[in-house]
Amino acid sequence: MTREMGNGEPEPEVRSNIPVRNPRTGGVDDWVQSPTVQELAQQCDRLRQAQQHWQAIGLASRIAVLQNWKQAIIQHREQLTQALVADTGRLSISILEIDSFLQSLDRWCKLAPELLQDIEKNTAIPFIRLQQTAVPYALVGIISPWNFPLLLSTIDLIPALLAGCAAIVKPSEITPRFMKPLMQTIASVPTLRDVLCYVNGNGKTGAELIEQVDLVCFTGSVATGRKVAEVAAKRLIPAFLELGGKDPAIVLEGADLDQATSALLWGSVVNTGQSCLSIERIYVAESSYAPFVEQLTEKARRLNLAFPHIDSGEIGPIIAERQAAILTEHLKDAYEKGAIAQCGGQVETLNGGLWCHPTVLTHVNHSMKVMMEETFGPVMPVMPFACLDEAVHLANDTQYGLSAAVFARSPAEAMAIAQQIDAGAISINDAALTAIVHEGEKNACKSSGLGGSRMGPAALQRFMRKKAFLIKTAPISDPWWF
């Protein structure tokens, strides 16, 4: 794309230079360049052409290529780890991201042969037989967020590649450093490098990407997700959207409070609460409320910031500067309306980085932003309820419906409540299990998402267009002919 200069000559489009902030120091220590519209279009054309061969080589060959990629990841593991650490400012979760990615590669390679089989069967009409097959979308576009840079850029990518699609991925410009070592691994694997590409860029590049692909997967905010859905709808291409959450937890009378407080602490503050699957509000039966708050606060106080050294504690920095501003706004609004912090309670600036100790809030209600809007930080607002109907009402009083958790004396008692919660996945007597258990298919409710499940068999099958062959098997006159 070009613009006209004053003399009528076309002016070449200039690439955008994007500064990259270090979450531990707050300083800009890197820059990335986004592609021009023309460069992005050329890259997409290249991938689309190579996809035909990728589909033709068959599933067994695609599995072999991805296993070769796995070995390249293992060989470059240290470089990838250090890049993720620089992106996010935390170490243990970066190691977990790579482990989860490698496990996901193996899991999908094992499942794909069964899930991608053609089906042949009889129909209701005796002389008509059905042969069911599927063909991949040629080019999949993936736009991924900053909170789990590697994991969320590959969670849709792996099944798409196995299905036979080519893919182009635009991760967040906030955490782009991991791309360099990852692209080195891709470049080292013949065939894979022809059908997989990562590109830098901001929201403008993401918008341009949607115009070039045949299917889009987006993980991010509700506001941006709506824009993605609108563009995809105009182009009549599928859009799979994993959006925001305000996940509730309900703790019933008689639940094991030691287990509940430990699970909910982890589910609320892992990765500094920077996860769409984080528990962001907790409702506790009145009879258990005081001891629950006491135990949760005591356990939260034991966790330390990963400062001054990365292994000094469990809680890493707030990765995105704009997220720290949202967190500060939510806390300020809560305090002005009567909330009390039992521990933690504010965003701190340490050596230029932005940090927040695990924060337990009491005296909260649904007039507060911290109870109604996505906070995306290590904040645990706890509110009592008087009866089960009130608990369900409070849990469902939200625009979101991603996931939830219920704690009770028994799984059966918890299930009776869980069935009434408007959410795609509900953990029973544990929290945020969808972060580590990927077998269960789920669809988000309300504003938390759109499209097929990224978990379970559907996560692979959604990248295929189903095709039906209706075969007449007997030379007879059909009753519906003229």
N, C-alpha and C positions, 0 to 999 in steps of 0.2 A: 504494500500500500504506500502511496506517495501523496504529498501535498504539492500544490502549485506554488512556486516562488513568484516574486514580483515580476520577473522577466518572462513568465509563462513556462519556464522549465520546471520539470518535476523535482521536488525536493525529497531526497531519500528519507525514509522513516528512521528515526533515531531510537535505539534500544534504551529502555529505562534502566537506570542504575538504582538499585535498591539497597539501602543500608541495613545491616544485620546487627542487632543489639545482643550483647552478651548478658544472659540473665543473672550471672553471678556478680558482675561488676557494673552493669548498667551502661557500659560504654559500647560504642560502635567499633567492632573489631573485624568486620568483614563487609564485603559488598558483593552483590550478585547482579547479573544482567538478565532481563527478560528478553525473549525473542521478539522480533518484529512480527506483525501479522503475516507478512509474506513468508518469513522463516517458519512460523508455526504451521502454516498451510502446507509448505513443502515437506515438513517433517511428517505431517499427517498423511500426505499422499504417499510418501515412501513406506510408511507403516502399512497403509491399506494395500499397497501392491504386494508387499512381502507376506501379508496375511494369507493369501491364497495358497502359497507353498506351505505355510505353517499348518493350515487346515488339512492340506492334502497328505502330509507325512503321517498322519494318524496319531491316535492317542498314545500308543506305546512309545513312539518317538518323542512326543512332547513331554511325557513323563521323564524320559531319559535326559532330555535337555534341562528340565527343571532340577533334576538330581545333580547334574553337573553344576548348575548354578548354586545349589546348596553347598557343594564342596568349595566353590569359589568364595562363598560367604564365610565359611569356616576359616579359610586361608587368610582372609582379610578381616577377620573378626576384631582384632585389636584396633585397627584403623577405624572401623565402623563404630566401635564402642566409644572411642575418643571423640569422634565427630558428634555422636549423639549426646555425649556429656557436654560438649561445647554448646550444642543447640539448646539443651534443657537445664543444664546446671545440676543434674542429679545422676548418680552412678548406678545404684542397684536396679532402678526401673529400666535404665538403658540396657543393662545386661539381660533383664527379663524380656525386654522387647525383642532382642535378637534370638533368645531361646524360643520365645513364642512364635516368631517368624519361621524358624527352622522346623519346629514341631508342626506348624501349619502346612508347610511344604510337604512333609511326609504324610500327614493326615489326608490331604486332598489327593495326593498321588495314589494313595491306597484306596480311597473311596471312588475316584473318578471312573474306573472301568465298569463298575456296577451301575453308577448313576447315569452314564452316557450310553447305555445299551439301547439299541433300537428294539421296538416291541412289535410283534406280529400276533394278531388274534382274530377270532371270528367276530362278526357283528350280529346285531339282532336280525339281520336279513341273511338267511342261510347261504346264499350264493354270492355274498359280498364280504370280502375279507379286508381287514384293516392292517396296514403296515405303517407304524408310527416312527418317525425319525425326527431329527432336529438339526438345524444348521446354525453356526455361530454368527453373532453380529460381527461385522468385519472389524470395526475399530471402536474400542471402549475408551472413554475419557474418564479419568479419576481425579477428583479434586479433594485433597486431604488436609486435615488440620494440623495444628502445632503441638497438641498435647502429648500425642504418641506418634512422633514423626515417621518412624519406620513402620510400625505395626499397622497404623491406619492408612498408610499409603499402599500396603500390600494385602490387606484383609480382603479386598475385592479383586485385587490384581491376580492372585494365584488361581482362583477358580476360573477367572476369565481366560487366562492363558491356557489352562487345561481344556477349556471348552473349545478352543481353537481361535479365539479372538486375538488380534493385535491390541496393544494398549499404550496409551500415553498418559503420564501421571504428572500433575502439577501439585506438589506439596505446598504447604504454607511458606510464604516468604519470611516468616518469623523464625522458622527452624529449617534452613535449607542446607546446612553444612553436611549432613549425612549423605546428601546426594552424590557428592564427589567420590567417596570410596564405594558407594553402592553402584554407581555407573561404571566404575572400574571393574567390578565383578561382572556386570552385564556385558561389558565390552570383551571380556575374556571368554565368553561362551558363544561359540558360533551358532547361528540360527536365532538364538534368543535376542541377540543385539539387533537383529533385523526387524523384530516385531515388538520391541519394548523400548520405550524412551521416557526419561524424566526431563522435565523442563522447569526452569525457574520462572518466577513471575508473581505478580500480585493479583488482585481481583480482576483487573482489566484482562490479564492473560487468561484467567479462568473463564471469563465471559466469552472471549474469542475462541477458547477451546471447545465450548459447547456447540459453537456454530460449525465445527469441523468433524464431529464424531457421530457415531450411529447409536450410541447409548452412553449415558452419563451416570456415574456414581459420585455423590457428594456427601461429605461429612462436615458439619459445621453448624452455624447458627440458623435459627428459624428465619430470620430476616433475609439472609442470603439464600437459604434454601428455597424460599418462595420465588425469588428472582430466577434461580436455576430452573425451577418447575415451570415457570411461565415461558422461558425461552425454549425449553424442551417441548412443551405443549405446542408452541407455535410451529416447531419443526417436526412434530409428530414422532419424536423419538422417546424411548423409555427413559425415565429418570428414577433412580433409586436414591432416596434421601434419608440419611441418618442425622437427625437434628437434635435440638436441645432437650434437656430433661430437668425435672425438679423432683427427683425420685423420693417418694415417701417410705418410711418404715413405721410399722405398727407393732407395738410391744403389748401383748395382752396380759391380763392378770394371770399370775402363775407361771409365766415364762421364766426360764433360767436367766437371771439378770447378769450373771458373770459371763455367760456365753453371748448374750445379746449385746452387752456393752463392748466386749472385745470385737465381735463381728462388725458392729456398727461403727466403731472407731476406725477399723481398717477400711470399711466400705466408704467412709466419709473423707478420710484424709490421705489415702494412698495416692501417690503422685501429687501430693499437696492439694487433693480434692479437684484436680484439673482433669476431670473425666465426666463424660455425659452420663456414665453409669454410677456416679457418686450418689450416696445417700445425702440428700440436702435438707431434709426435715424429718423429725422423729416425733411420733405421737405415742404416749405411754399411758397405760391405765392409771387412774388417779391413785389407786392403792399402792402402785409400784413406783410412782413418779419420783418421790424423794430419794429412795435408795438407788434408783437408776441413775439420776443426775449425779449423786455422790460418787458412784462407781465409775461412771463415764468420765467425770472430771478428774478423778484420781489417776485413771489410766492415761488420759490425754496429757496431763502434766508431765508424765514420764518421757514423752517423746520430745526429742531435741531437733533443733534446726541443723541442717547439714552445713554449718558455718562455725568457725572460719574455714574448716577443711571440709571437703566433700564427703568424708566419712565421719564427720563429727556428730551426725544425727540422721534421723529418718526423714525429715521434712525438707524437701528441696525448695529452691526459690520459686516465686511466681514467674512463670516463663514470659508471659506477654504483659507489657507495660499497661496496655489498655484494660487488661483484665484486673490488674491491681486497682485501677481507678474504680471499676465496677464494685469490687469487693469493699473498698473504702466507702463508697456511696451506700451500699447495703448496710454496713455496720453503723454508719452515721444515722441513717434513717431509723434503724432499729433502736438505737440508744435514745433518739429524740422521742420515740413512741413508748419508752418504758422498758426496753430489754436490758438485761443484766448479763455481763460476761462473767462466767464462773472461772474461766481461765483463758489465756490468750487475749484476743479482743481487738487487735489493730494490725494494720500493715506497717512494717518497719523498713527503713532504709539502712542497710548494713553494707558498708564498702561499695555503695552504688547499686547493689542488688536489692530487690524487693522481696520481703519475707513476711510470713504470718504464722505464728504458733497455732497449733490446734485450738479452736475456740468453741467452747460450749456456751450457748445462749439460753437463758431462761426468761420467763415473763414475756414470751413472744405471742403474736397472734397474726391473723391473716390480713391485717391492715399494713403489715410490714413487707417491704420488698424482699427481705431475706427469706420470707415464707412463700412468696409468690413468683419471684423472678429467678432465673438461673444465676447462681452466685459463682460457681466454679472455683471454689476455694475451700480451705480446711475448716469450714464452719458448720457446727452442729446445733441448730436451734431445736429445743426440746419443749414440747407442749403437752399438757395432760388432757385426757378425754374421760368423760363420765360414763359413756355407754358405747356399745359396739357400733350402733348406727352413726353416732357422732364420729367415731374413728374412721369409718368408711367415707362419710361425707367429707371430712377434712382431707383425707388422702386423695379424693377425687376432685377436690376444689382447686383445679389448676388447668391451665391450657395445655399442659404436657401429659404424656402417657408412655414414657419409654420403659421404665422398669420400676420395681418396688420390692419391699421385703416385709415379711410377717413373722413374728416370733410368738410362740405359744407353748403350752405344756406338751402338746402332741402335734405331729404333722397334720392329722385330721382336723383338729381345731383351727390350726392356722389356715388350712386349705379352705375352710368354710368362709373365712374372711377374704382370702386371696381371690376367690372366685368373683368377688364383688368389686375388685379394684380395676380401674380402667388403665391397664398397662400391658405392654407386650410380653414382659417376662417378670415373674415374681419369685424371688428367692424365699424359701421356707426354712426358718430357723438358721438362716445365714444371710449374708448381704453381698450384693454386687456379683453374684455367681456368673452372670452372663459374660463377665470379663474373662473368665477362665474356662467356662463350659460352653462349647460351641456346637453341641449336637442338636439343641432344641430350636426349631423354627419359631420365629416370633415376628409379629408385625406391630409396629408402634401405633399408639392411639393418638388422636387429637393432633396437636402441632409438632409431635416428636418425630414424624417421619412419613415416608410415602414409598410404596413399592414393595417388591418381594423381600423375603427374609434374607439377611446376610449370614444367617446361621442355618445349620442343618442342610439337607439335600438341596433345598431351593436356592441356596447361595450359589451353587454351580449351575443349576438348570435355568436360572433367570437370564443367563448370557446366551441362551439358545432360542431361536425361533422354531416352534414346533411345526412339523409338516406331516400331513396325513395323506397316504396313498390308499384310495378305496378301489379295491381290485375285484372285478367280476370274475368269478371262478367257474361258471357254468354257461354254456352256450344256449341260454333260454331267453325267451321274450320277457322283458321286464314289465311288470303290471302297470307302471306309471307312464309307459311310452304311449304316444298317439297312435 
